[in-house]
């Protein structure tokens, strides 16, 4: 489940609310052990996603670094190359 959580810090442009929300959703899914909560747990599940997204946004705003921002396209290409190398059939 959590394979979809990616690093969100130090990218240009900054992480979008959708990216932060998706990471929060994946985190709550992993912790709760379910991808879709029952009706009895839906409110708690949705509240947790919203709160984690909110706190994540604050964390990303507060983190500091001296490293130059990473380029999303370059990082995506590197990931594709690592994946191709890792899963290459000989």
N, CA, C and O atoms as a GROMACS GRO file, in nm:
protein
  360
    1UNK      N    1   0.080  -0.120   0.000
    1UNK     CA    2   0.000   0.000   0.000
    1UNK      C    3   0.085   0.127   0.000
    1UNK      O    4   0.055   0.220  -0.074
    2UNK      N    5   0.188   0.132   0.080
    2UNK     CA    6   0.263   0.256   0.097
    2UNK      C    7   0.367   0.281  -0.012
    2UNK      O    8   0.443   0.377  -0.004
    3UNK      N    9   0.370   0.198  -0.112
    3UNK     CA   10   0.464   0.222  -0.221
    3UNK      C   11   0.434   0.353  -0.292
    3UNK      O   12   0.520   0.408  -0.360
    4UNK      N   13   0.311   0.402  -0.278
    4UNK     CA   14   0.272   0.524  -0.347
    4UNK      C   15   0.308   0.650  -0.271
    4UNK      O   16   0.286   0.760  -0.322
    5UNK      N   17   0.364   0.637  -0.152
    5UNK     CA   18   0.407   0.755  -0.079
    5UNK      C   19   0.546   0.792  -0.128
    5UNK      O   20   0.640   0.712  -0.119
    6UNK      N   21   0.558   0.911  -0.180
    6UNK     CA   22   0.686   0.958  -0.234
    6UNK      C   23   0.736   1.076  -0.151
    6UNK      O   24   0.659   1.141  -0.082
    7UNK      N   25   0.864   1.101  -0.160
    7UNK     CA   26   0.921   1.219  -0.094
    7UNK      C   27   0.855   1.344  -0.151
    7UNK      O   28   0.842   1.359  -0.273
    8UNK      N   29   0.813   1.431  -0.063
    8UNK     CA   30   0.745   1.554  -0.106
    8UNK      C   31   0.826   1.679  -0.076
    8UNK      O   32   0.792   1.788  -0.121
    9UNK      N   33   0.933   1.663   0.000
    9UNK     CA   34   1.013   1.778   0.042
    9UNK      C   35   1.118   1.815  -0.062
    9UNK      O   36   1.178   1.728  -0.126
   10UNK      N   37   1.140   1.943  -0.076
   10UNK     CA   38   1.247   2.000  -0.158
   10UNK      C   39   1.231   1.974  -0.307
   10UNK      O   40   1.327   1.938  -0.376
   11UNK      N   41   1.110   1.992  -0.356
   11UNK     CA   42   1.086   1.984  -0.500
   11UNK      C   43   1.039   2.119  -0.550
   11UNK      O   44   0.980   2.198  -0.476
   12UNK      N   45   1.068   2.144  -0.675
   12UNK     CA   46   1.023   2.266  -0.739
   12UNK      C   47   0.941   2.225  -0.860
   12UNK      O   48   0.996   2.161  -0.949
   13UNK      N   49   0.815   2.258  -0.868
   13UNK     CA   50   0.736   2.332  -0.771
   13UNK      C   51   0.706   2.248  -0.647
   13UNK      O   52   0.722   2.125  -0.648
   14UNK      N   53   0.663   2.314  -0.542
   14UNK     CA   54   0.634   2.247  -0.415
   14UNK      C   55   0.521   2.146  -0.432
   14UNK      O   56   0.444   2.152  -0.528
   15UNK      N   57   0.513   2.053  -0.338
   15UNK     CA   58   0.408   1.951  -0.340
   15UNK      C   59   0.270   2.016  -0.341
   15UNK      O   60   0.245   2.114  -0.271
   16UNK      N   61   0.182   1.959  -0.420
   16UNK     CA   62   0.046   2.010  -0.428
   16UNK      C   63  -0.038   1.954  -0.314
   16UNK      O   64   0.001   1.857  -0.249
   17UNK      N   65  -0.154   2.013  -0.291
   17UNK     CA   66  -0.245   1.961  -0.190
   17UNK      C   67  -0.291   1.820  -0.226
   17UNK      O   68  -0.313   1.738  -0.137
   18UNK      N   69  -0.305   1.792  -0.355
   18UNK     CA   70  -0.343   1.658  -0.398
   18UNK      C   71  -0.236   1.555  -0.362
   18UNK      O   72  -0.267   1.445  -0.317
   19UNK      N   73  -0.110   1.591  -0.381
   19UNK     CA   74  -0.001   1.500  -0.347
   19UNK      C   75   0.006   1.476  -0.197
   19UNK      O   76   0.026   1.363  -0.152
   20UNK      N   77  -0.010   1.582  -0.120
   20UNK     CA   78  -0.009   1.568   0.026
   20UNK      C   79  -0.128   1.483   0.071
   20UNK      O   80  -0.113   1.397   0.158
   21UNK      N   81  -0.244   1.507   0.014
   21UNK     CA   82  -0.364   1.428   0.048
   21UNK      C   83  -0.349   1.282   0.012
   21UNK      O   84  -0.391   1.194   0.087
   22UNK      N   85  -0.289   1.255  -0.104
   22UNK     CA   86  -0.268   1.116  -0.146
   22UNK      C   87  -0.172   1.044  -0.052
   22UNK      O   88  -0.192   0.927  -0.020
   23UNK      N   89  -0.068   1.112  -0.009
   23UNK     CA   90   0.027   1.053   0.086
   23UNK      C   91  -0.041   1.026   0.219
   23UNK      O   92  -0.020   0.921   0.280
   24UNK      N   93  -0.123   1.120   0.265
   24UNK     CA   94  -0.196   1.101   0.392
   24UNK      C   95  -0.292   0.984   0.381
   24UNK      O   96  -0.303   0.904   0.474
   25UNK      N   97  -0.361   0.972   0.269
   25UNK     CA   98  -0.453   0.861   0.248
   25UNK      C   99  -0.379   0.728   0.251
   25UNK      O  100  -0.425   0.633   0.315
   26UNK      N  101  -0.266   0.719   0.184
   26UNK     CA  102  -0.188   0.595   0.182
   26UNK      C  103  -0.140   0.560   0.323
   26UNK      O  104  -0.141   0.443   0.361
   27UNK      N  105  -0.098   0.660   0.398
   27UNK     CA  106  -0.052   0.637   0.535
   27UNK      C  107  -0.166   0.581   0.621
   27UNK      O  108  -0.147   0.482   0.692
   28UNK      N  109  -0.283   0.644   0.615
   28UNK     CA  110  -0.396   0.597   0.695
   28UNK      C  111  -0.439   0.458   0.651
   28UNK      O  112  -0.475   0.375   0.735
   29UNK      N  113  -0.437   0.431   0.522
   29UNK     CA  114  -0.470   0.297   0.474
   29UNK      C  115  -0.375   0.193   0.532
   29UNK      O  116  -0.417   0.086   0.575
   30UNK      N  117  -0.247   0.225   0.533
   30UNK     CA  118  -0.147   0.133   0.584
   30UNK      C  119  -0.166   0.109   0.734
   30UNK      O  120  -0.166  -0.006   0.780
   31UNK      N  121  -0.183   0.216   0.809
   31UNK     CA  122  -0.197   0.206   0.954
   31UNK      C  123  -0.325   0.132   0.992
   31UNK      O  124  -0.325   0.050   1.084
   32UNK      N  125  -0.434   0.161   0.922
   32UNK     CA  126  -0.562   0.100   0.956
   32UNK      C  127  -0.577  -0.041   0.900
   32UNK      O  128  -0.661  -0.119   0.946
   33UNK      N  129  -0.496  -0.073   0.800
   33UNK     CA  130  -0.504  -0.207   0.740
   33UNK      C  131  -0.621  -0.223   0.644
   33UNK      O  132  -0.660  -0.336   0.613
   34UNK      N  133  -0.676  -0.113   0.597
   34UNK     CA  134  -0.790  -0.122   0.505
   34UNK      C  135  -0.781  -0.011   0.400
   34UNK      O  136  -0.732   0.098   0.428
   35UNK      N  137  -0.828  -0.041   0.282
   35UNK     CA  138  -0.830   0.062   0.178
   35UNK      C  139  -0.962   0.137   0.177
   35UNK      O  140  -0.969   0.251   0.130
   36UNK      N  141  -1.066   0.075   0.229
   36UNK     CA  142  -1.197   0.139   0.238
   36UNK      C  143  -1.258   0.102   0.372
   36UNK      O  144  -1.289  -0.015   0.396
   37UNK      N  145  -1.276   0.200   0.459
   37UNK     CA  146  -1.329   0.168   0.591
   37UNK      C  147  -1.478   0.135   0.587
   37UNK      O  148  -1.548   0.170   0.492
   38UNK      N  149  -1.524   0.066   0.689
   38UNK     CA  150  -1.667   0.039   0.703
   38UNK      C  151  -1.738   0.171   0.732
   38UNK      O  152  -1.675   0.271   0.765
   39UNK      N  153  -1.869   0.170   0.718
   39UNK     CA  154  -1.946   0.292   0.747
   39UNK      C  155  -1.925   0.337   0.891
   39UNK      O  156  -1.923   0.457   0.919
   40UNK      N  157  -1.908   0.241   0.981
   40UNK     CA  158  -1.888   0.274   1.122
   40UNK      C  159  -1.755   0.347   1.144
   40UNK      O  160  -1.744   0.426   1.238
   41UNK      N  161  -1.656   0.321   1.060
   41UNK     CA  162  -1.523   0.381   1.076
   41UNK      C  163  -1.492   0.491   0.975
   41UNK      O  164  -1.385   0.552   0.982
   42UNK      N  165  -1.582   0.518   0.884
   42UNK     CA  166  -1.555   0.614   0.776
   42UNK      C  167  -1.524   0.754   0.828
   42UNK      O  168  -1.433   0.819   0.777
   43UNK      N  169  -1.596   0.800   0.928
   43UNK     CA  170  -1.574   0.935   0.980
   43UNK      C  171  -1.435   0.946   1.044
   43UNK      O  172  -1.363   1.043   1.019
   44UNK      N  173  -1.397   0.848   1.124
   44UNK     CA  174  -1.264   0.849   1.187
   44UNK      C  175  -1.155   0.840   1.082
   44UNK      O  176  -1.053   0.908   1.092
   45UNK      N  177  -1.176   0.757   0.981
   45UNK     CA  178  -1.080   0.738   0.872
   45UNK      C  179  -1.060   0.870   0.798
   45UNK      O  180  -0.946   0.914   0.778
   46UNK      N  181  -1.170   0.932   0.757
   46UNK     CA  182  -1.163   1.058   0.681
   46UNK      C  183  -1.102   1.170   0.765
   46UNK      O  184  -1.026   1.252   0.713
   47UNK      N  185  -1.135   1.174   0.893
   47UNK     CA  186  -1.078   1.275   0.982
   47UNK      C  187  -0.927   1.257   0.995
   47UNK      O  188  -0.851   1.354   0.994
   48UNK      N  189  -0.884   1.132   1.007
   48UNK     CA  190  -0.740   1.104   1.018
   48UNK      C  191  -0.668   1.148   0.891
   48UNK      O  192  -0.560   1.208   0.899
   49UNK      N  193  -0.724   1.119   0.776
   49UNK     CA  194  -0.662   1.161   0.649
   49UNK      C  195  -0.649   1.313   0.645
   49UNK      O  196  -0.543   1.365   0.609
   50UNK      N  197  -0.755   1.384   0.680
   50UNK     CA  198  -0.752   1.530   0.677
   50UNK      C  199  -0.650   1.586   0.776
   50UNK      O  200  -0.576   1.679   0.742
   51UNK      N  201  -0.645   1.530   0.896
   51UNK     CA  202  -0.552   1.581   0.997
   51UNK      C  203  -0.407   1.553   0.958
   51UNK      O  204  -0.320   1.638   0.976
   52UNK      N  205  -0.380   1.435   0.906
   52UNK     CA  206  -0.244   1.401   0.865
   52UNK      C  207  -0.201   1.487   0.747
   52UNK      O  208  -0.086   1.530   0.742
   53UNK      N  209  -0.291   1.512   0.653
   53UNK     CA  210  -0.259   1.600   0.541
   53UNK      C  211  -0.226   1.740   0.591
   53UNK      O  212  -0.132   1.804   0.543
   54UNK      N  213  -0.303   1.788   0.687
   54UNK     CA  214  -0.282   1.922   0.744
   54UNK      C  215  -0.145   1.930   0.812
   54UNK      O  216  -0.069   2.024   0.788
   55UNK      N  217  -0.113   1.833   0.894
   55UNK     CA  218   0.015   1.831   0.965
   55UNK      C  219   0.130   1.814   0.866
   55UNK      O  220   0.236   1.874   0.883
   56UNK      N  221   0.110   1.733   0.764
   56UNK     CA  222   0.214   1.713   0.662
   56UNK      C  223   0.244   1.844   0.590
   56UNK      O  224   0.360   1.875   0.564
   57UNK      N  225   0.142   1.918   0.558
   57UNK     CA  226   0.160   2.048   0.492
   57UNK      C  227   0.244   2.140   0.582
   57UNK      O  228   0.336   2.208   0.534
   58UNK      N  229   0.213   2.144   0.712
   58UNK     CA  230   0.292   2.225   0.806
   58UNK      C  231   0.437   2.177   0.810
   58UNK      O  232   0.530   2.258   0.810
   59UNK      N  233   0.456   2.046   0.814
   59UNK     CA  234   0.592   1.992   0.816
   59UNK      C  235   0.670   2.037   0.694
   59UNK      O  236   0.783   2.085   0.706
   60UNK      N  237   0.611   2.023   0.576
   60UNK     CA  238   0.679   2.060   0.453
   60UNK      C  239   0.711   2.210   0.450
   60UNK      O  240   0.815   2.250   0.398
   61UNK      N  241   0.623   2.291   0.505
   61UNK     CA  242   0.647   2.436   0.508
   61UNK      C  243   0.760   2.471   0.605
   61UNK      O  244   0.832   2.568   0.583
   62UNK      N  245   0.774   2.394   0.713
   62UNK     CA  246   0.871   2.426   0.818
   62UNK      C  247   1.010   2.367   0.793
   62UNK      O  248   1.107   2.416   0.851
   63UNK      N  249   1.021   2.265   0.711
   63UNK     CA  250   1.152   2.205   0.686
   63UNK      C  251   1.242   2.301   0.610
   63UNK      O  252   1.197   2.373   0.521
   64UNK      N  253   1.370   2.302   0.646
   64UNK     CA  254   1.467   2.386   0.576
   64UNK      C  255   1.579   2.299   0.522
   64UNK      O  256   1.611   2.194   0.578
   65UNK      N  257   1.638   2.344   0.415
   65UNK     CA  258   1.750   2.273   0.356
   65UNK      C  259   1.837   2.370   0.278
   65UNK      O  260   1.790   2.475   0.233
   66UNK      N  261   1.962   2.335   0.264
   66UNK     CA  262   2.052   2.416   0.181
   66UNK      C  263   2.070   2.353   0.043
   66UNK      O  264   2.132   2.412  -0.045
   67UNK      N  265   2.014   2.233   0.026
   67UNK     CA  266   2.025   2.164  -0.102
   67UNK      C  267   1.934   2.233  -0.205
   67UNK      O  268   1.828   2.283  -0.171
   68UNK      N  269   1.977   2.235  -0.330
   68UNK     CA  270   1.891   2.293  -0.433
   68UNK      C  271   1.767   2.206  -0.454
   68UNK      O  272   1.773   2.085  -0.435
   69UNK      N  273   1.654   2.267  -0.491
   69UNK     CA  274   1.533   2.190  -0.513
   69UNK      C  275   1.552   2.086  -0.624
   69UNK      O  276   1.624   2.110  -0.721
   70UNK      N  277   1.486   1.972  -0.607
   70UNK     CA  278   1.493   1.866  -0.707
   70UNK      C  279   1.387   1.891  -0.815
   70UNK      O  280   1.283   1.951  -0.789
   71UNK      N  281   1.417   1.844  -0.934
   71UNK     CA  282   1.325   1.855  -1.047
   71UNK      C  283   1.243   1.727  -1.056
   71UNK      O  284   1.299   1.618  -1.061
   72UNK      N  285   1.112   1.740  -1.058
   72UNK     CA  286   1.025   1.622  -1.059
   72UNK      C  287   1.049   1.531  -1.179
   72UNK      O  288   1.051   1.409  -1.166
   73UNK      N  289   1.067   1.591  -1.295
   73UNK     CA  290   1.085   1.511  -1.416
   73UNK      C  291   1.217   1.434  -1.412
   73UNK      O  292   1.222   1.318  -1.452
   74UNK      N  293   1.321   1.497  -1.363
   74UNK     CA  294   1.452   1.431  -1.352
   74UNK      C  295   1.443   1.316  -1.253
   74UNK      O  296   1.495   1.207  -1.280
   75UNK      N  297   1.379   1.339  -1.139
   75UNK     CA  298   1.366   1.234  -1.038
   75UNK      C  299   1.280   1.119  -1.089
   75UNK      O  300   1.307   1.003  -1.059
   76UNK      N  301   1.176   1.149  -1.165
   76UNK     CA  302   1.091   1.044  -1.222
   76UNK      C  303   1.170   0.960  -1.322
   76UNK      O  304   1.154   0.838  -1.327
   77UNK      N  305   1.253   1.024  -1.401
   77UNK     CA  306   1.336   0.952  -1.497
   77UNK      C  307   1.436   0.862  -1.426
   77UNK      O  308   1.457   0.747  -1.467
   78UNK      N  309   1.497   0.912  -1.320
   78UNK     CA  310   1.589   0.829  -1.241
   78UNK      C  311   1.519   0.707  -1.185
   78UNK      O  312   1.574   0.597  -1.186
   79UNK      N  313   1.397   0.726  -1.136
   79UNK     CA  314   1.320   0.614  -1.080
   79UNK      C  315   1.289   0.510  -1.188
   79UNK      O  316   1.297   0.390  -1.163
   80UNK      N  317   1.253   0.556  -1.307
   80UNK     CA  318   1.226   0.463  -1.418
   80UNK      C  319   1.350   0.384  -1.454
   80UNK      O  320   1.343   0.264  -1.480
   81UNK      N  321   1.465   0.451  -1.455
   81UNK     CA  322   1.590   0.383  -1.488
   81UNK      C  323   1.626   0.280  -1.382
   81UNK      O  324   1.670   0.170  -1.414
   82UNK      N  325   1.608   0.316  -1.253
   82UNK     CA  326   1.634   0.219  -1.145
   82UNK      C  327   1.541   0.100  -1.157
   82UNK      O  328   1.583  -0.014  -1.138
   83UNK      N  329   1.416   0.126  -1.188
   83UNK     CA  330   1.318   0.018  -1.200
   83UNK      C  331   1.352  -0.072  -1.318
   83UNK      O  332   1.345  -0.195  -1.306
   84UNK      N  333   1.388  -0.013  -1.430
   84UNK     CA  334   1.422  -0.092  -1.548
   84UNK      C  335   1.544  -0.179  -1.520
   84UNK      O  336   1.549  -0.296  -1.560
   85UNK      N  337   1.640  -0.123  -1.451
   85UNK     CA  338   1.762  -0.199  -1.418
   85UNK      C  339   1.730  -0.311  -1.319
   85UNK      O  340   1.780  -0.422  -1.332
   86UNK      N  341   1.646  -0.280  -1.222
   86UNK     CA  342   1.611  -0.378  -1.118
   86UNK      C  343   1.529  -0.494  -1.175
   86UNK      O  344   1.552  -0.609  -1.139
   87UNK      N  345   1.437  -0.465  -1.263
   87UNK     CA  346   1.347  -0.567  -1.312
   87UNK      C  347   1.380  -0.614  -1.454
   87UNK      O  348   1.297  -0.679  -1.519
   88UNK      N  349   1.498  -0.582  -1.502
   88UNK     CA  350   1.539  -0.622  -1.637
   88UNK      C  351   1.549  -0.774  -1.645
   88UNK      O  352   1.599  -0.839  -1.553
   89UNK      N  353   1.502  -0.828  -1.754
   89UNK     CA  354   1.515  -0.971  -1.776
   89UNK      C  355   1.637  -0.994  -1.863
   89UNK      O  356   1.660  -0.924  -1.962
   90UNK      N  357   1.714  -1.091  -1.825
   90UNK     CA  358   1.838  -1.118  -1.896
   90UNK      C  359   1.817  -1.230  -1.995
   90UNK      O  360   1.911  -1.268  -2.066
   0.00000   0.00000   0.00000
